[in-house]
Amino acid sequence: MNNNKMWKRSKSAGKRTKERPADKRMLLPSLQDNIRTVVNDLGGSSDIVIREVMLASGVPIAVLYTDGLADKLAISDFILEATMLDDRLPVSEGRPEVSDALAALKKYILATSELNEIDSFGELYKALLSGESVILIEGYTTAIAAATRGWRDRGIAETTSESVVRGPKEAFTETLRTNTAMVRRKIKDPNLRLETRQVGRVTQTDVAIMYIMGIAADKVVEEVRNRLDRIDIDGILESGYIEELIQDDTYTPFPTVYNSERPDVIAAELLEGKVAILVDGTPFVLIVPALFVSFLHSAEDYYHRSDVSTLIRLLRYLGVFIALFGPSLYVAITTFHQEMLPTQLLISLAAQREGIPFPAFIEAIMMEVAFEVLREAGLRMPRTIGPAVSIVGTLVIGQAAVEASIVSAVMVIVVSTTAIASFVFPSYSMANTIRMLRFPLMGLAASFGLYGIIVGIFALTLHVCSLRSFGVPYMSPFAPMIMADQRDAIFRLPHWALVSRPRLINKNNVNRQQAPKEAKPEPPKP
């Protein structure tokens, strides 16, 4: 029912987008009138540079560009210098053979790699504010947009959120074209498609859809197009905006859109038949459809041997269990089910809790909240003092709380173990979900003991099994159970055994390699 409401809002948003009037004013024949209109519409902004020059044929033109978004060197070398020294025109009896200034600029004078004709002020502003240079010509109602984008970026650096020991170290940047090039470098297939559109009425943010034709499901690609076209919002500043606006279910703590800043991860997901959504201005790329198991897989799983990768995955799933149920199990057992503990352990816990003024539930809530505050403070503080805050919080405050008999030493151990387990997630968004679900589970444990935890497990299971990501069941290949896809779920079989792509994601081209018997490496025969 939430989906129906969301789609009604999305459909009405799409209608508003289509009805919204665009700037369709046509360019004027007078060069000065065009310049005056641009100056008035843009409020005389100081970063809009207008350079008027004269062609050798005597036709005045104006070159417009946005300072900071366009490459000044390219404009100087390939536009201004070329137009002011346009002696490359073919001459017949002392006069150029080409009398059309627009055709002469496109065919003989301008040396930029990409030229497009525009005839309205809306197209002019879109090109000008995207870093392109616009050439206005006296007497013409058509202008030329030259590709001269050249703003500064931070360059390709090492990833900060998905670190690996073995594998590529490069990460996406905030520049869309750099990001698409990094994916192109890994997938050199002509079937890799790239579609770009502008989203956001004010920001006009470039959003690109990337998929491999013949591998990605046509219905999923069309659904991505439709959901992006339905978005009607003032601005898109990060891919998180897009994620919330296109997800299937609004009211769920589980992320149904995967994100990564690693080009190798995005390339691997594209090869499985998924669709990537790249947003200009952010290094995080979205992937749909997203499955629960995808958030527990790391890029490094495929760079080690299968046995090592399987062991690491098992530890990761164990970390999920500890991070989600660790404090709630402690609260339930110490409050309602003391008979489950060995006698010596029970006596030790009772001795440690002697003098503690709070019940186990309040004690756990206090420690969990304190840890979350310390974690957030360590993230937001400057890098030079962030680790110091974490060390002070864990050592000094924890030890002082135990000595002051505010919390027990066992509770510090439980919360610390839970905190460490929550850092094994390769995906930060799923780690936030597990941390959030920890608190209602502790409430159920404090109210009903292990029965409350079992009820919480049933509720979570029913909820995640009901979720879908762009029509694909969120818990596949576990629900529904697909035995062929179990090769790369909890366990990771060798690469020669990973014959097929996920069945529910890809139906166009299921096989990714030859049969296992033919692909399995064998020692040379003597």
Secondary structure in CASP SS format (residue, H / E / C, confidence):
PFRMAT SS
TARGET T0000
AUTHOR 0000-0000-0000
METHOD secondary structure of the structure
MODEL  1
M C 1.00
N H 1.00
N H 1.00
N H 1.00
K H 1.00
M H 1.00
W H 1.00
K H 1.00
R H 1.00
S H 1.00
K H 1.00
S H 1.00
A H 1.00
G H 1.00
K H 1.00
R H 1.00
T H 1.00
K H 1.00
E H 1.00
R C 1.00
P C 1.00
A C 1.00
D C 1.00
K C 1.00
R C 1.00
M E 1.00
L C 1.00
L C 1.00
P C 1.00
S C 1.00
L H 1.00
Q H 1.00
D H 1.00
N H 1.00
I H 1.00
R H 1.00
T H 1.00
V H 1.00
V H 1.00
N H 1.00
D H 1.00
L C 1.00
G C 1.00
G C 1.00
S C 1.00
S C 1.00
D C 1.00
I E 1.00
V E 1.00
I E 1.00
R E 1.00
E E 1.00
V E 1.00
M E 1.00
L C 1.00
A C 1.00
S C 1.00
G C 1.00
V C 1.00
P E 1.00
I E 1.00
A E 1.00
V E 1.00
L E 1.00
Y E 1.00
T E 1.00
D E 1.00
G C 1.00
L C 1.00
A E 1.00
D C 1.00
K H 1.00
L H 1.00
A H 1.00
I H 1.00
S H 1.00
D H 1.00
F H 1.00
I H 1.00
L H 1.00
E H 1.00
A H 1.00
T H 1.00
M H 1.00
L C 1.00
D C 1.00
D C 1.00
R C 1.00
L C 1.00
P C 1.00
V E 1.00
S E 1.00
E C 1.00
G C 1.00
R E 1.00
P E 1.00
E C 1.00
V C 1.00
S C 1.00
D C 1.00
A H 1.00
L H 1.00
A H 1.00
A H 1.00
L H 1.00
K H 1.00
K H 1.00
Y H 1.00
I H 1.00
L C 1.00
A C 1.00
T C 1.00
S C 1.00
E C 1.00
L E 1.00
N E 1.00
E E 1.00
I E 1.00
D C 1.00
S E 1.00
F H 1.00
G H 1.00
E H 1.00
L H 1.00
Y H 1.00
K H 1.00
A H 1.00
L H 1.00
L C 1.00
S C 1.00
G C 1.00
E C 1.00
S E 1.00
V E 1.00
I E 1.00
L E 1.00
I E 1.00
E C 1.00
G C 1.00
Y C 1.00
T C 1.00
T C 1.00
A E 1.00
I E 1.00
A E 1.00
A E 1.00
A C 1.00
T C 1.00
R E 1.00
G C 1.00
W C 1.00
R C 1.00
D C 1.00
R C 1.00
G C 1.00
I C 1.00
A C 1.00
E E 1.00
T C 1.00
T C 1.00
S C 1.00
E C 1.00
S C 1.00
V C 1.00
V C 1.00
R C 1.00
G C 1.00
P C 1.00
K C 1.00
E E 1.00
A C 1.00
F C 1.00
T C 1.00
E C 1.00
T C 1.00
L H 1.00
R H 1.00
T H 1.00
N H 1.00
T H 1.00
A H 1.00
M H 1.00
V H 1.00
R H 1.00
R H 1.00
K H 1.00
I C 1.00
K C 1.00
D C 1.00
P C 1.00
N C 1.00
L E 1.00
R E 1.00
L E 1.00
E E 1.00
T E 1.00
R E 1.00
Q E 1.00
V E 1.00
G C 1.00
R C 1.00
V C 1.00
T C 1.00
Q C 1.00
T E 1.00
D E 1.00
V E 1.00
A E 1.00
I E 1.00
M E 1.00
Y E 1.00
I E 1.00
M C 1.00
G C 1.00
I C 1.00
A C 1.00
A C 1.00
D H 1.00
K H 1.00
V H 1.00
V H 1.00
E H 1.00
E H 1.00
V H 1.00
R H 1.00
N H 1.00
R H 1.00
L H 1.00
D H 1.00
R H 1.00
I C 1.00
D C 1.00
I C 1.00
D C 1.00
G C 1.00
I C 1.00
L C 1.00
E C 1.00
S H 1.00
G H 1.00
Y H 1.00
I H 1.00
E H 1.00
E H 1.00
L H 1.00
I H 1.00
Q C 1.00
D C 1.00
D C 1.00
T C 1.00
Y C 1.00
T C 1.00
P C 1.00
F C 1.00
P C 1.00
T C 1.00
V C 1.00
Y E 1.00
N E 1.00
S E 1.00
E C 1.00
R C 1.00
P H 1.00
D H 1.00
V H 1.00
I H 1.00
A H 1.00
A H 1.00
E H 1.00
L H 1.00
L H 1.00
E C 1.00
G C 1.00
K C 1.00
V E 1.00
A E 1.00
I E 1.00
L E 1.00
V E 1.00
D C 1.00
G C 1.00
T C 1.00
P C 1.00
F C 1.00
V E 1.00
L E 1.00
I E 1.00
V E 1.00
P C 1.00
A C 1.00
L C 1.00
F H 1.00
V H 1.00
S H 1.00
F H 1.00
L H 1.00
H C 1.00
S C 1.00
A H 1.00
E H 1.00
D H 1.00
Y H 1.00
Y C 1.00
H C 1.00
R C 1.00
S H 1.00
D H 1.00
V H 1.00
S H 1.00
T H 1.00
L H 1.00
I H 1.00
R H 1.00
L H 1.00
L H 1.00
R H 1.00
Y H 1.00
L H 1.00
G H 1.00
V H 1.00
F H 1.00
I H 1.00
A H 1.00
L H 1.00
F H 1.00
G H 1.00
P H 1.00
S H 1.00
L H 1.00
Y H 1.00
V H 1.00
A H 1.00
I H 1.00
T H 1.00
T H 1.00
F C 1.00
H C 1.00
Q H 1.00
E H 1.00
M H 1.00
L C 1.00
P C 1.00
T H 1.00
Q H 1.00
L H 1.00
L H 1.00
I H 1.00
S H 1.00
L H 1.00
A H 1.00
A H 1.00
Q H 1.00
R H 1.00
E C 1.00
G C 1.00
I C 1.00
P C 1.00
F C 1.00
P C 1.00
A H 1.00
F H 1.00
I H 1.00
E H 1.00
A H 1.00
I H 1.00
M H 1.00
M H 1.00
E H 1.00
V H 1.00
A H 1.00
F H 1.00
E H 1.00
V H 1.00
L H 1.00
R H 1.00
E H 1.00
A H 1.00
G H 1.00
L H 1.00
R H 1.00
M C 1.00
P C 1.00
R C 1.00
T C 1.00
I C 1.00
G H 1.00
P H 1.00
A H 1.00
V H 1.00
S H 1.00
I H 1.00
V H 1.00
G H 1.00
T H 1.00
L H 1.00
V H 1.00
I H 1.00
G H 1.00
Q H 1.00
A H 1.00
A H 1.00
V H 1.00
E H 1.00
A C 1.00
S C 1.00
I C 1.00
V C 1.00
S C 1.00
A H 1.00
V H 1.00
M H 1.00
V H 1.00
I H 1.00
V H 1.00
V H 1.00
S H 1.00
T H 1.00
T H 1.00
A H 1.00
I H 1.00
A H 1.00
S H 1.00
F H 1.00
V H 1.00
F C 1.00
P C 1.00
S C 1.00
Y H 1.00
S H 1.00
M H 1.00
A H 1.00
N H 1.00
T H 1.00
I H 1.00
R H 1.00
M H 1.00
L H 1.00
R H 1.00
F H 1.00
P H 1.00
L H 1.00
M H 1.00
G H 1.00
L H 1.00
A H 1.00
A H 1.00
S H 1.00
F H 1.00
G C 1.00
L H 1.00
Y H 1.00
G H 1.00
I H 1.00
I H 1.00
V H 1.00
G H 1.00
I H 1.00
F H 1.00
A H 1.00
L H 1.00
T H 1.00
L H 1.00
H H 1.00
V H 1.00
C H 1.00
S H 1.00
L C 1.00
R E 1.00
S E 1.00
F C 1.00
G C 1.00
V E 1.00
P E 1.00
Y C 1.00
M C 1.00
S C 1.00
P C 1.00
F C 1.00
A C 1.00
P C 1.00
M C 1.00
I C 1.00
M H 1.00
A H 1.00
D H 1.00
Q H 1.00
R H 1.00
D E 1.00
A C 1.00
I C 1.00
F C 1.00
R E 1.00
L C 1.00
P C 1.00
H H 1.00
W H 1.00
A H 1.00
L C 1.00
V C 1.00
S E 1.00
R C 1.00
P C 1.00
R C 1.00
L C 1.00
I C 1.00
N C 1.00
K C 1.00
N C 1.00
N C 1.00
V C 1.00
N E 1.00
R C 1.00
Q C 1.00
Q C 1.00
A C 1.00
P H 1.00
K H 1.00
E H 1.00
A H 1.00
K C 1.00
P C 1.00
E C 1.00
P C 1.00
P C 1.00
K C 1.00
P C 1.00
END
